[in-house]
Amino acid sequence: MIEFVEALGEHAFLRGALLAGLLASVACGVVGSYVVARRISYIAGGIAHCVLGGMGAARYFSVVHGWEWAHPLYGALAAAILGALVIGWVSLRLREREDTVISAVWSFGMAVGVLFIWKTPGYNEDLMNYLFGNILIISGHDLWLLGILDVCVLAMGVMCYRPLLAVCFDEEYARLRGVSVEFYYLLLLLLAAVTVVVLVTVVGIILAIAMLTLPAAAAGQFSRTLWRMMVTATLFCAGIVALGLAASYGPNLPAGATMIVLACLLYALATFLGPMVRGAKKA
């Protein structure tokens, strides 16, 4: 830990990685709490894996056709939004086929991404880093994009708190109160899609869903209201990022994978301690 703190003062890339992780923690804590409360983790997983198609396409057109503006994160954002809209529409209109469509979107996005990567000249190391996560290569451009996405997600999550709360816990009551359940359900999926794109830069596509759900699920063990769950989940995420970076720095381990291990341990500990804490409060 001391070695990491000393290195943090010497290396700008470590400070950038920590800042990126803290930015991601805000969106992760807010939207992850909605996702866990609404029990749509499997939908968020489908969105998370379909973004590879957009990233692969963006990289292909950037390298082969000279589209310099086609950053992989822009492709990821477009694919995530499209995937969220498709899954959301099917969930609302054809609920009995929901799991099949999620699997199809998941598989199609990954397959298209692999095809584009295969046809793109070069090794495409940056896309491999997005797949498995490498927070240490965050650029200034990535930080700005993360910050903008973070502000958008936080603003929408806070401004629409009450209708999203109603949609997450009681759809029928929300309808009786005149809330447009379909609109806010799609909005929630779009927020999850944007948050997944934010997390892709931190832990990669494969592990993004774990970072989105596990800290929020752990926070839910100690929180009686959704807003407290959001605050607790954000703090848990920030702690996981900081400890993950510190723990992975010395042994030279993958930072993203280390963070997920810590998130799993946190969730296991919270699941064990949560009932005890609640029982103590009642007593």
N, C-alpha and C positions, 0 to 999 in steps of 0.2 A: 504493500500500500504506500509506504514512504517513497519507494522508487517511482511509483506512478505519479505521485504528487510532484516530485522533483521534475520528472519528465514533462509533466503538464505545463510547467513554467518555461520549459526549454523548446518544446515542439508545438508549432502552430497547428499541425494536423491533428494532434490529440485534443487541443482546445476546440477545433472545429468539430471533431467527432462527438465530444461531450455536449457541445451546443446543439448539434443535430439531434442527439438522443433526447435532450431535454425538451426541444421543440416537439419532437414526436410524442413525448410523454403526455403533453397537454391534450392533443387530439385523441391519443390512445385512451386516456383516462375518461374523457367525456363520451366519445362515441362507443368505446368498448363497453361502458356501463349500459348504454342503450341496447347494444347488441346482445349482451348477456341477459338483460331484463326481458327483452322481446324473444329471446331464445332463437336467434337466427344465426348462430355461429356457423352452421353448415352452409348457409347462403353466403356469408362473408368469406368462407373458405373457397367457394366456387369463384367468387369475384377475385380473390387474391391470386388464384392460379391462372385465370384467363388473361391477366395483364402481360404475361410473357409474350403473347401474340402481338400486342401493341408495341412492346419494347423491341421485339425482333424486327417488326416492320419499320419502325422509326430508324433503327440502326442500318437496315438494308438500304432504305432510300437515302440516308445520309451518306453512306459510303459509296454505293453504286451509282446513284443519280445526282450526287452533290447537293442534297438538301441539307445545308449546314445547320439550319434552324431545327431540324428534326431530332431533338434530344430524346433519348430513351424514356425519360420521365414524362414527356408530353405524350408519347405513344402509350405509356402505361396508364396515364390519366384517361385518355380517350377510350382505351379498351375496358378499363374498370367501369367507367360511366355507362358504356354500351352494355356491358355484361350485367350491371345492376338493373338497367331498364328492362332488359329482356327477362331476367329472372323475376323481377318485380311484377311485370305484366302477367307472366305465366302463373305466379303465385296467387295473383288476384283473380285471374280468369279461369285457370285450369289447374286448380289445386291438387287434383288427383295425379297429375303428371309432373308435379313440382320437382321431385327428387330426380326424375329422369332428365329433365331439362337442365337442372343444376349440374348433373354429371356431364351432359353434353357440352355445356358452356365451358366447364372446367377442362374437359379433354380437348375440345376444339381450340381453345386459346393456347394451351400448352403445345399442341401439335403444330399450329400455325407459327408459333414462335420458334419452334425447333426448325421448321422448314426455312424460315427467313434467315435464321442464324446460319444454317447449312449453306445457303446460297450467298452469304455475305463473305467477301474475301477477308482473309486474316483470321486471327485467333479469337477475336471478340472477347477479350478478357474482361472488359467492363460489363458485358452482359452476364458473364459467369459470376461476377461479383454481385450483380443485382439478384441473380438466382439464389445464391447462397448467403449473400450479405457481406459487406465489407465497409463498415462505418468509417474506417480509417482513411478512405480515399474520397471523403466528402469534399466537394469543391465549393468555392464561394457562390457560384451560380446555383448549386444544389441547396445551399443554405437559404438563399433568397427565395427559391421556389418553395422550400419547406416552410419558411416563415409565412409566405402568402397563403399557402394551403391551410396552415395551422390557424391563421386568423379567420379564414373563411369558415372552416369547420367549427371553431369555437363560437364565432358569431351566430351561426345558424343553430348550433346546439343549444346555446343559451337563450336566444330570442324565441325559439320554438319549444322551450322546455315543457310548458304545460300541455300543449296538444300532443307532443311526443310521449310525455309521461302517460297520458290517457291511452294512447294507441298501444303502448308497451304493456300496460297492465289490464286494461278493460276496453276492448274494441266496442262492445255493445253500448256501454255507458258513453263512450266518446261519440258514437253515432247519435245517441239520444240528445246529447248536448250540442249537436250540430257541427261536430268536428268532421272534416273531410278525411276519413281514415285512409282512403286510397292514396290521397296526395301525400299525407305525412308518412305513410309507409314507404312510398317511393323516395321521399326526401331522406328518410332514415337509411335506405339502401345506398343512396348517392353519397351521404356522409360517410358511410362505411367504406364505400369505394375509394373516396378521396383519402381517407385515413389509411387504407391499405397501401396506397401509393406512397404516402409519407413513410410508412413502416418498411416498405421495400428497400429504401436506402439505408435502413438501420440494421435489419436482421435478414433481409432477402425475402423473395417470394415464398419460398417453402415454409419459412418459420413465421411469416407475418401474422397468420391467424392465431398462433399461440400467444404472441405478444399482445394482440388485440383483446383476447378473451381472458387469459389466465390472471393478469393483475386485477381486472375488473371482477372476476369471479371470486378472487381472494378478498377483495374489498367488500363484496356483498356479504361476506360472513360476519362483518363487524359493523355494518351500516343498516339503519332502519329506513332511511330515506334515500331517494335516488341521487339528490345533489351531494349528500355526504359520501355516497358510494363513488361519485365522480371525483371528488376531492381526494379521497383515500386512494382510489385507483391511480390518479395522476402522481401522487406521492410515491406509491409503490413502483410505478413505471420509472420515475426519475431515479429512485434508489437502485432499481435493477440495472439501469443503464450505467450509472456511476460505478457500482460494484462490479458489473460485468466487464467494463473497460479496465478497471483496476486489476481484477483477478486474471484477465487474459493477457495483460501487458507483459508481465515478467516471464511466464512460461511460453509466450508467443503462441497463444491459442486463438482460434477464431472468435472474435468478440461477439458476433451475433449468436453463435451456438452457445457460448458461455452465458449470455443473457437469458436465453430460453431455459437452460438448465436451472438458473436461479429462479426464473418465473415458475417453473414446475415445482421446485422446492418450496417456494413461497405459498403456492396454491395448496400443496399437500399439508404444510404447516397450518395454514389458515383453516383448512377443512377439519383438521384435528382439534385446533384450539377454539374455533368459532362456537361450537355448541357449549363448550365449557364457559366461555366468556358470557354468552347469552344466559346460561343457567345461573351464573354468579350475579348477573344484574337483576334477574327475577327474584333471587333470594334476598 
